[in-house]
Amino acid sequence: MISAATTHSLRLVILFVWVGTSSSWLMGQGISTTQFFLYGKQHFTKTGYLKHAAKYAANEALDKADLSGKVFVVTGANSGIGHEMAKFLFRQKGRVYMVCRDSSRAENARADVLSGWSAGQGEESAAAEKRLVTVIADCSLRSDILKVAETIGRMEPGGVDALVCNAGALLEKRAVTQEGHETTFACHLLYGAYGLAKVMEPSLRACAAHGGAPRCIFVTSGGMYNTKWPKWEIGSSSSAADGGNTPKC
Ligand SMILES: NC(=O)c1ccc[n+]([C@@H]2O[C@H](COP(=O)([O-])OP(=O)(O)OC[C@H]3O[C@@H](n4cnc5c(N)ncnc54)[C@H](OP(=O)(O)O)[C@@H]3O)[C@@H](O)[C@H]2O)c1
């Protein structure tokens, strides 16, 4: 028997294919949307998660990981994936910098992470609190990511073991930052990922110089495969008048 969900899915597929036949551009978009939809239904969304989670073995290595002395920077750490990451890294005794754009959301999130700390693990509460630091910065702004790199570089002369560029927002309406760049592009790519990694490079190199194995992790989305990158001037909000110059990092 075909379920209502399957019928709905088939209708959507037919719609995409039908749309795809109306012109060659639409056909290309229709095909990639259909592929993305079918693949995504299997591997992402709640269905994908439940399917894969059923196969996860209990991972003792993660629970036993000792991150004492290691330094982590997580952007967008006040909710979602970033917040869960901050909780995990802190619980395993890492020193964690939570980069958030709003100070009250940052403090609430920090309190939530701290609430998971429990006495009796050979660490004083005050020492544990010192391992969890909030840094207020909007990752879509060049001025802010420069401050992040400067602050953390000063506080961690021994370097940073891992930078996790996770902050992101997919806005329904086009918005431009006060520095003049389309917000999603600025936050996900230009400053929140490429720019931040670039300005944090000295901290990552300092970690390597102290015998560490630094890394930079980008949290991104398969959704990008589903749509064409627009013209550079449009995607980046750089002006055609200046030759569509790459914004500064
Ligand atoms: N969850 C998914 O299914 C999924 C799928 C594909 C990709 N992703 C990517 O995974 C990452 C995390 O997603 P999530 O689901 O955990 O989302 P989420 O719960 O909405 O968390 C996003 C975090 O990023 C922060 N943020 C947004 N814009 C920022 C900015 N300009 N500067 C600093 N922080 C900013 C948000 O802070 P505020 O609270 O201040 O807004 C929030 O803490 C994102 O990059 C997202 O695109 C997620």
PDBQT file of the ligand as one rigid body, heavy atoms in Angstrom, charges set to zero:
ROOT
HETATM    1  N1  LIG A 301      20.290  21.668  11.249  1.00  0.00    +0.000 N 
HETATM    2  C1  LIG A 301      20.354  21.312   9.973  1.00  0.00    +0.000 C 
HETATM    3  O1  LIG A 301      19.600  20.463   9.475  1.00  0.00    +0.000 OA
HETATM    4  C2  LIG A 301      21.392  21.940   9.068  1.00  0.00    +0.000 A 
HETATM    5  C3  LIG A 301      21.397  21.553   7.733  1.00  0.00    +0.000 A 
HETATM    6  C4  LIG A 301      22.334  22.115   6.895  1.00  0.00    +0.000 A 
HETATM    7  C5  LIG A 301      23.242  23.021   7.384  1.00  0.00    +0.000 A 
HETATM    8  N2  LIG A 301      23.214  23.384   8.685  1.00  0.00    +0.000 N 
HETATM    9  C6  LIG A 301      24.217  24.368   9.126  1.00  0.00    +0.000 C 
HETATM   10  O2  LIG A 301      24.696  24.015  10.408  1.00  0.00    +0.000 OA
HETATM   11  C7  LIG A 301      24.989  25.193  11.143  1.00  0.00    +0.000 C 
HETATM   12  C8  LIG A 301      24.274  25.132  12.482  1.00  0.00    +0.000 C 
HETATM   13  O3  LIG A 301      22.899  24.959  12.240  1.00  0.00    +0.000 OA
HETATM   14  P1  LIG A 301      21.833  24.702  13.386  1.00  0.00    +0.000 P 
HETATM   15  O4  LIG A 301      20.814  23.810  12.832  1.00  0.00    +0.000 OA
HETATM   16  O5  LIG A 301      22.516  24.321  14.645  1.00  0.00    +0.000 OA
HETATM   17  O6  LIG A 301      21.194  26.154  13.457  1.00  0.00    +0.000 OA
HETATM   18  P2  LIG A 301      20.733  27.082  14.672  1.00  0.00    +0.000 P 
HETATM   19  O7  LIG A 301      20.202  26.276  15.803  1.00  0.00    +0.000 OA
HETATM   20  O8  LIG A 301      19.874  28.121  14.050  1.00  0.00    +0.000 OA
HETATM   21  O9  LIG A 301      22.095  27.721  15.158  1.00  0.00    +0.000 OA
HETATM   22  C9  LIG A 301      22.766  28.642  14.390  1.00  0.00    +0.000 C 
HETATM   23  C10 LIG A 301      23.681  29.401  15.323  1.00  0.00    +0.000 C 
HETATM   24  O10 LIG A 301      24.420  30.337  14.529  1.00  0.00    +0.000 OA
HETATM   25  C11 LIG A 301      24.306  31.606  15.154  1.00  0.00    +0.000 C 
HETATM   26  N3  LIG A 301      24.446  32.677  14.189  1.00  0.00    +0.000 N 
HETATM   27  C12 LIG A 301      23.680  32.955  13.116  1.00  0.00    +0.000 A 
HETATM   28  N4  LIG A 301      24.143  34.040  12.492  1.00  0.00    +0.000 NA
HETATM   29  C13 LIG A 301      25.230  34.443  13.194  1.00  0.00    +0.000 A 
HETATM   30  C14 LIG A 301      26.140  35.510  13.063  1.00  0.00    +0.000 A 
HETATM   31  N5  LIG A 301      26.030  36.399  12.062  1.00  0.00    +0.000 N 
HETATM   32  N6  LIG A 301      27.150  35.632  13.955  1.00  0.00    +0.000 NA
HETATM   33  C15 LIG A 301      27.282  34.761  14.968  1.00  0.00    +0.000 A 
HETATM   34  N7  LIG A 301      26.433  33.731  15.171  1.00  0.00    +0.000 NA
HETATM   35  C16 LIG A 301      25.425  33.593  14.282  1.00  0.00    +0.000 A 
HETATM   36  C17 LIG A 301      22.942  31.600  15.795  1.00  0.00    +0.000 C 
HETATM   37  O11 LIG A 301      22.906  32.623  16.782  1.00  0.00    +0.000 OA
HETATM   38  P3  LIG A 301      21.547  33.422  17.128  1.00  0.00    +0.000 P 
HETATM   39  O12 LIG A 301      20.845  32.614  18.165  1.00  0.00    +0.000 OA
HETATM   40  O13 LIG A 301      22.060  34.719  17.624  1.00  0.00    +0.000 OA
HETATM   41  O14 LIG A 301      20.763  33.543  15.860  1.00  0.00    +0.000 OA
HETATM   42  C18 LIG A 301      22.928  30.201  16.380  1.00  0.00    +0.000 C 
HETATM   43  O15 LIG A 301      23.643  30.144  17.584  1.00  0.00    +0.000 OA
HETATM   44  C19 LIG A 301      24.569  26.378  10.283  1.00  0.00    +0.000 C 
HETATM   45  O16 LIG A 301      25.699  26.913   9.631  1.00  0.00    +0.000 OA
HETATM   46  C20 LIG A 301      23.599  25.748   9.294  1.00  0.00    +0.000 C 
HETATM   47  O17 LIG A 301      23.582  26.432   8.071  1.00  0.00    +0.000 OA
HETATM   48  C21 LIG A 301      22.303  22.878   9.531  1.00  0.00    +0.000 A 
ENDROOT
TORSDOF 0
